[in-house]
Amino acid sequence: MFILSFIFLASVVHSQEKRGFIQNPIVDGYFADPTIIKDHGVNYIYATIDPWGGEELAVLETRDFVHFDRKHTNWPTKKACTSPTSGGSMVWAPSVVKAKNGQFYMYVSVGSEIWVGESEHPLGPWKNAKADDSPLINGQYYRGYHMIDAECFLDDDGEAYLYWGSGLNWINGRCFAVKLGDDMITFNGSPKDVTPPNYFEAPFMLKRRGIYYLMYSEGKAIDPTYKIRYSTGKSPFGPWTEGPTSPILSTSSDSTVVGPGHHTVFSESGQDYILYHRILPQKESFVLRQLCIDSLNFDANGNIEKINPKK
């Protein structure tokens, strides 16, 4: 049994080295805005279905980042997540975490509003975490800004923070943040404007050695200007100083990687990785995007190193 287990593990590692973390895109199909969570050895990737969202999310299940099984969840759907203040946009940009109460929570954009669901398992069944089936943040919460791209961050002490916000017409991007209560739906205090330098949308929080890294996307998600930047601070709310190596991931000089952005970060076997989407070069009037993974590393001063994306 030990020999067979060792052979299987060696095979998986070899497959990862050959394909999983090297060959991009990691999976066939067109997806964007990914998040990832691991539970009982299984990785679940949730993402927007391109072009520009579908009636539901894409859910990809994998143990080795080589083989992926497409799954479906009962929630969110465009029909279930519609309110009197909803816009016409579809299901976008999920963020999934396992809170200190053991429940899973999903923060997701539907109709340009932010909804929150809860479940006992990554694949559901999911339900709206709010008893009245309303959005957590409605589309008119901050007039003049886009209420999308919510990202939940769990600090070392288990306390949860929510980040969100984008601009309209590819300008005036703002990032808002609030501490969440233990129920993961109430606000502990008033939301703050925590916008870092050169921010447009897609916030993601990472903490390392006591430093908070607010990562985010700048530029237009429809063209080569889209890129990933980061700033650092000493609290979940900043204030923020842009990192000297920012941006860390941009359109490549040979244009084989176009518009990389809206990412998440995860760890596997002691190594950090960045999971993001890039634009498939095309002549159509819509954007098709692909999921990619690259290593995420830090220099001796704690700066995020620039990423040379795998083609």
N, C-alpha and C positions, 0 to 999 in steps of 0.2 A: 504493500500500500504506500509506504514512504517513497519507494522508487517511482511508482506511477505518479504520485503527487508532485515529485520533483521534476519529472519529465514534463508534466502539464504546465507547471509554473515556468520552467525554462522556455517552453514553447510560446507561452503568452508574452513573456519578456522579449523574446526574439521577434514576435509579431509586432509588439509595440515599437521596438527599435526600427523595424523595417517599414512599418506603416503608421501605427497609431499616433505618434507624436512627431512624425517627420513628413508624411505625405499629406498635403493639403489640396483640396478640401477633405475633411475627415469622413464625410458621408455624402452620398449622392442626394440630389434634391436642392431646393432653394429655400433657405431659412435665414433668419436674422435675429438680432437682439437676444442672445442666449443667456440662460442661467443654468446652474448645475447644482445638484445636491447628491450626496452619497448616503445610502442607507443599507445596512447589512450587506456590504460588499458590492452593491449594485449602484451604478451611476445613472442618474436621470437628468437628461438635458431637455429643457423646455425652451421653445423658441417661437418667434413669429413665423407664420407661413407666408412666403412670398408668392405673388407680388402684393405688398402692402397689407398683409394680414388676411386671415380667413375667418370663418365662423367659429373656429376653435384654435387652440394652440397645437403646434407639433410637439410630441413628446417622444424622445429617443432613449431607449434603455440599453445600457452597455456595461459589461464587466471589464473589457480589455481595450476599448477605444478602437477596436478593429471591426467587431461585429456589432451591428445596431439593430434593434427591434423597434419598429414604429408602434407606439401605443396611442390610445385615445382616453381622454378623461371626460367626465360628464359636465365639468365646469372648469373654466368660464366658457360661455358661448355668447355670441352677439345678442341672441334673444334673451338670455337670462340676465345679462348685464346691460340693460337699457333703462334710462330714467328720463324724466321730463327735461333734464338739462343736457342729455347726451348729444354728441355730434354723430356724424356718419361714419367715422373711422371704425375699423374692424378690431380684432383681438390682437394686441401688441404687447411686446416687451415685459415678460414675466420676471419676477424675483421670488424665489422659494427658499424658506429657511425652516429649520426645526427649532422652535422656541424652548425656553427652559421648562415650560409646562409639558413638554413631550409631544405637543401637537405641531403639525406642519401648517405653515401659513404662506399663501401666495398673494403677492401684490402685483396687479396686472392692469394694463391700460386697455379700456374698451370704450369706444365712443368719445375719446379724448377726456376720459375721466378715470380715476384710479379706484379700483375695486379690490377687496380683500376676501380671500376664501380660506377655509380651514379644513383639515382632514387628519385622519389618524395614519394615513399611508400616502407616500408620494404619488400614487396613481389614483387616489381617491377611495371611495366617493368624496367629492368636494362639495362644499356648500358655502354660500355667502356667510362670512363671519359676523355680519351685522344682522340682527334679528328682523329688521324692517326691510331687508333686501335692497338697501340703497347703496350708492357708491360711498367709499371712504372719503374721497375728495372729489367734489363735483366740478364740472367743467368751468364754472364761473367763480371758483374759489379765489383765484387771483386773476382778475380781469386783465387782459393784455398779454397773458403768458399761457403756454400750453401745459395743461395738467397731465403729463405723461411721464413714462420712464421711472416709475417708482423702484427704489432699491432699498431693501431692508438690511441693516448691518447689526450683528450681535457682537457687543463688546466682550472683553474677557470675563466680566462679571455677569454676563448673561443679559444685561440690559439692552434693549432694542432701540434703534434709531431708524427713521425713515427719511430718505432723500428722494427728491423728484424735481421735475421741471424742465422745460425747454422754451424756445422762443417761437414766434409766429413769422411766417414768410422768410425763414432762414436768418432772422436777426433777433436781437434782444434776449438771448437765452439767459435764464436765471435758474439758480439752484436753491431749493427750499429744503429745510430739515426740521425735524421735530423728534423729541424723545417719545417713545410709545409706552403706554401703561402695560401692566402684566397681562392684560387681556389681548394685547397686540392690535387693538383697534382704537383705543382712546388716546388722546394727546396729553402728554404730561408737560403742560406749558404751551405757549403759543409757538407756531412755526416761525422759523427765522430765515431770513435771506442770508445764505452762506456762500454766495456765488464766488468761486475762485477765479483767478486770471484766465482769460481765453476760454471760457466755458460756453458751450452751447446746449448740450444735453447728455443723457445717459450716465448719470453719476454711479460710481462704485467705490465703496469704502474698504480699505485694507489697513490693518494695524500690524506693525512690526517693531519690536523692541521699544515699545512705548510711544512710537510715532504714528500718527494717523496720516494715511495716504488717501486723499480724495482724488480718484481717477475719473476721467470723463472724456467725452468726445467733443471735438470742435469741427466746424465746417459744415458743408451740406452733405446729407446722407445719400444724395443722388449723384455725387460726382467725386473726382479725385481729391478734393479739398478735405474730405473727411479724414480724421486722424484721432489718435488717443494721446491725451496729455495727463499730467498729474501735478498736484500741489501737496505740500505737507503742512501739518499743524500739530499742536499739542493737546487738542481736545476734539471731540466729534464735531464741534461747530467752528473749528478754526481758531483764530484767523489763519489764512492760508498764504504760503509762499510757494510760487511755482518752482518745481524741481529744475535744477540746472541741466538735466538731460531731457527735459520735456520739449517737444513731443517725443514719445518713445516708439510710436508705430505710425507710419505714414505710407502713402502711395510710394511704391518702389521706383527707383530711377529709370528702370526699364519698363515700367507700367505693367509688369506681370502681376503685381498686387495693387489693386485699385481700391481706394476708399475704405481702408480697414477701420473698424470702430465698433461701438456699443458692445462692450466686453464684460466678462466676469473673470475671476481668478480662482483657481483651486489648486490643491496640493495632492500629489500622488507619489508615494514612496520617497518622501522627503524633498521632492522637487516641486517648486511652484510653476504653474502653467497659466497661460492666458488663453481664454476661449473667446473668440470674437467672430464677426462676419466681415467679409470683403465683397465688393461688387464684382459680378461677372461682367466683363466688358461686352457691350451689346449695342445694337442700333435701335432697339425698341424704345418706346416712350415710357416704359415702366422699368423699375429696377429689380433685378434678380440678384440675390445675395447668397453666399456660401459660408458654411461654418469652418473655421480653421483653429488650430491650436499651435502655440509656440511656447518655448520655455520663457519664464519670467525670472530674471536674476537681478541681484543688487551688487553694487560695488562696495568697496571698503568703507565709504562714507555714508552708506545707506541710500544712495541714489539708485533709482531704477535704471538698469542699463538699457540702452537702445536695442530694439529688437530687429534682427535681420530675418524677415519672415521667410519661412519655408515655402517654396513655390508649389 
